[in-house]
């Protein structure tokens, strides 16, 4: 069995943290629906997933396109 689609998606994420956190979040949602888990855990993992996702796709850690150096000299 080939996992080309899964590999492409995970490569596009550039990190396995986001899919792993989403798996934990949705597992918590399913458990909360069946009354096996408190909603505070689902809210907590939602905040953590939001923070990790925001950090993963934020431009803050990427180098600037314009570094301020003048290459015309």
C-alpha positions as CSV (number, residue, x, y, z in Angstrom):
1,X,0.0,0.0,0.0
2,X,1.4,3.4,-0.9
3,X,0.9,6.4,1.2
4,X,1.8,9.1,-1.3
5,X,-1.1,11.4,-0.4
6,X,-0.3,11.2,3.3
7,X,3.4,11.8,2.7
8,X,2.6,14.8,0.5
9,X,0.4,16.3,3.2
10,X,2.9,15.7,6.0
11,X,5.7,17.1,3.9
12,X,3.6,20.2,3.2
13,X,3.1,20.6,6.9
14,X,7.0,20.6,7.2
15,X,6.5,19.3,10.7
16,X,4.7,16.4,12.3
17,X,3.6,18.4,15.3
18,X,0.5,19.8,13.7
19,X,-1.0,16.5,12.5
20,X,-0.1,14.8,15.9
21,X,-1.8,17.6,17.8
22,X,-4.8,17.5,15.6
23,X,-5.1,13.7,16.2
24,X,-5.0,14.3,19.9
25,X,-7.6,17.1,19.6
26,X,-10.1,15.1,17.5
27,X,-9.6,12.0,19.7
28,X,-10.6,14.2,22.7
29,X,-13.6,15.6,20.8
30,X,-14.8,12.0,20.0
31,X,-14.3,11.0,23.7
32,X,-16.1,14.1,24.9
33,X,-19.1,13.4,22.6
34,X,-19.4,9.9,24.2
35,X,-19.1,11.4,27.7
36,X,-15.8,9.8,28.4
37,X,-13.8,13.0,28.7
38,X,-14.4,16.4,30.2
39,X,-14.8,19.4,27.8
40,X,-12.0,21.2,29.6
41,X,-9.5,18.9,28.0
42,X,-10.9,19.5,24.6
43,X,-10.7,23.3,25.2
44,X,-7.1,22.9,26.4
45,X,-6.0,20.9,23.4
46,X,-7.8,23.4,21.1
47,X,-5.7,26.2,22.6
48,X,-2.5,24.1,22.2
49,X,-3.3,23.1,18.7
50,X,-4.0,26.7,17.8
51,X,-0.7,27.8,19.2
52,X,1.3,25.2,17.5
53,X,-0.5,25.7,14.2
54,X,0.0,29.5,14.4
55,X,3.6,29.0,15.2
56,X,4.2,26.5,12.4
57,X,2.7,28.8,9.7
58,X,3.8,32.1,11.1
59,X,6.3,34.1,9.1
60,X,8.0,35.3,12.3
61,X,10.7,32.5,12.2
62,X,11.4,32.8,8.5
63,X,14.2,35.0,7.1
64,X,13.1,38.3,5.6
65,X,13.0,38.5,1.8
66,X,14.6,42.0,2.2
67,X,17.5,41.8,4.5
68,X,18.3,45.4,4.2
69,X,21.5,44.9,2.3
70,X,22.1,46.8,-0.9
71,X,23.4,44.4,-3.5
72,X,23.7,47.1,-6.3
73,X,27.2,48.1,-5.3
